[in-house]
Amino acid sequence: MTKPLYRSRKAAPVRAVALPIAVACTLAVLVPYAPRLEAGEPLPDALYGIGLWAVALAALVARWRLGLGVLPAALAAGAGVPAAVLCKVAWDVARDPTSHNLWPFEVAIALAVGAVPAILGAAAGWGLSKLFPARGR
């Protein structure tokens, strides 16, 4: 049995994609989230949409094609949801310092909402890696 790629000496290129995945997921969630929140939609409902599908797809690709484990793939992709909420909170607080006095609860809600598609996407990627193993590994 071989060691997983993310735990070997060849791990640097694979680990290097974790931050770009998180940044891409942050942008994928933030772009549709910010206008919906400005329109008056409440927090959990404003997060639902194409951004969470992008999180699930990123976790699937990170697990299936990049060889990350289920947990690292889910963490890399799922980090984008609370990061998007933190970006929006920082933007709003810069405009009005009295807004978002309950921001830790907003981040906790974003963690819960983002964990579901990230874990499901990583689990689907694990299943696909078992069904269609990569050649040369």
N, C-alpha and C positions, 0 to 999 in steps of 0.2 A: 504494500500500500504506500503510495507516495504522499508527501506532504502537500497540502493545498498551496497554490501559487502565492497567495497573499502572506504566507508564513515562511516562505523560502527566501534565499538571497536574491532572487529575481523579483522581489516584491516591490521594489522602488517604483517601477513604471506603473504597477497596478495601484499602489497606494497613492500615486500622484494624480489619479483620476477622481479620488474621493472629493477633493475640494472643488474641481470643476463641476462635478455632478451636483454638489450642494448649491453652488452658485446658480447653475442652470435651473434647478428646481425652485430656488428662491425667486428668480425672475419669472418663472412659469406660474408661480402662485401669486406673486405680487402684482403683476400686470392686470389680471382680471379682478383681483381682490380690492385694490385701492379704490377704483371708481365705484364699486358696489358698496363699499363702506361709506364713501362720501355721499352716496345717494340715500343713506339712512338704513341700510340693511343691517341687521344684527350680526354679531361676530361669527357664530358658527355657520350661519346660512351664507354669509359673504364668502366663506372659504370654499364652499362646495362648487365644483365646476371643473373646467378643463385643467386647472392647475393640479388638482389631486390625481387626475388621470396621468399627467406628466410625471408626477412623483412615482406612481405605480410602475409606469413604463421604464423610468430611469432605474428603479430598483430591480426590475426584471432583467434589463440589459446588463446592469452591473453584476448580477449574480450569474446569469447565463453565459454571457460572452466575455466578461472581463475576469471571471474566476474569483470574485470576492465571495466571502462566506455570506450566509443569509443575514446574520446580524450586521456585519460591516456594510453590506449593500443597503439594508433597511435604514441604518443610521445615516449613511451618506445621502440617500435620497430624502429621507424623512426630515433631515435637518433643515430643509428648505422651507417648510411650512412655518415653524416658529421663527425662523430668521426673517421671513416676509412680514410676519406680524411685528417683530421687533423693529424692522425698518419703518413700517407705517407708524408705529408708536413714536419712534425717534423723530420722524418728520412732523407729526402732529404736536409733539411736545416742543419742538423748535419754534413752531408757530404760536402755540398757546401753552405756556408752562403749567397751567392748571388742569389741562386735559389728561386723561389716561392715568388717574390716580390708582386704578386697580389693574395696572398693566401685568403684574404677575399672574393674575387669573386669566388674562387674555393669552399669555404665553402657555399656560397650562392647558387651556382649551385647544390651542393650536397644536400642542404636543399630542394630545389625545386624538384630534382629528387627523393629523398627519401620520400618526403611527399606523393606522389601519391600512391605508393604501400602500404604504412603504413595506409593511410586513407581508401583505398579500402579494405584492409584486415580487418581492424577494423569494417568497415561497413558490410562486409560479415559475420564477427563473430557476430555482432548484429543481423543480419537477421537469422543466424542459432540459436541464443539463443531464438529468438521468435518462430521459427519453432519447435525446440526441447528443451523445457525448462528443466533445470536441476531438478532432484528430490531432495526434501528436502530443497528447497529455497522458 
